[in-house]
Each structure stands twice: as C-alpha cells, then as structure tokens.
C-alpha cells in the first residue's frame, strides 16, 4: 500500500481534481423513430443501429415494457390464491 510522500496543498489537490467534473450526456436522434438515444448504441425504442434492425421487435418491447400497479396487484393476487389452494 503506497504512502503519501508529502502533504498536498489545497490548491494542488483542487488543480488535480479540476478534470474530474462530469460532462453532460450527448444525445442524438434516432434516424428511424427520432427519439433521443446515446451515440453509437442501438435504439431501445425501435431496435435499429446504423439503419439496420439489430434488436428484434419483441426484445425492444420487453426492454420498454411498462408494468402498471394494477398488473402487479393481479399477479400477486393470483400467486397468493394459488398458494392458498395448495
């Protein structure tokens, strides 16, 4: 385990840390559906990358599937009722 050689002054520490700031995310528009996506990545909405379909329609739908509270309640109630029957 390394030990510090000398004490770092506040200015030296802050000068080094000046490059640690986070950059704002750069988003681009998908060519097919025009939704904002990260560059050099497949669109999770339509599944295309560089104008080619790379993710199947069903997989992209699974990625974006929104489960409502009612669906969760129905699923839990069906599991509880099946446990009570057995």
Phi, psi and omega in degrees: 000126182285148177248148178292135180287313181218162179291136176273132176286164179300320182291322179294318180296316182289328178294318178294320184281356182296338182267001183272000182295146179279140176270153177290141180295135178263116179251148175235162179273137175294138183291333184269311186251357177063021177270152182289131178222164174285144181293150178063032178222155179289145178286126180281346181278314182245348176081023181252153173216125183052048177063020176240147177279111182249337176245131180299154182301321182292323180292318180293327176292324179294321179296326184258005184298125178258122181262123180278164180297325180296319179297320179294317179298318179297317181295316179295318180294323178292323178292320180292320180293325178290328177289322181291329180289328183268000000 
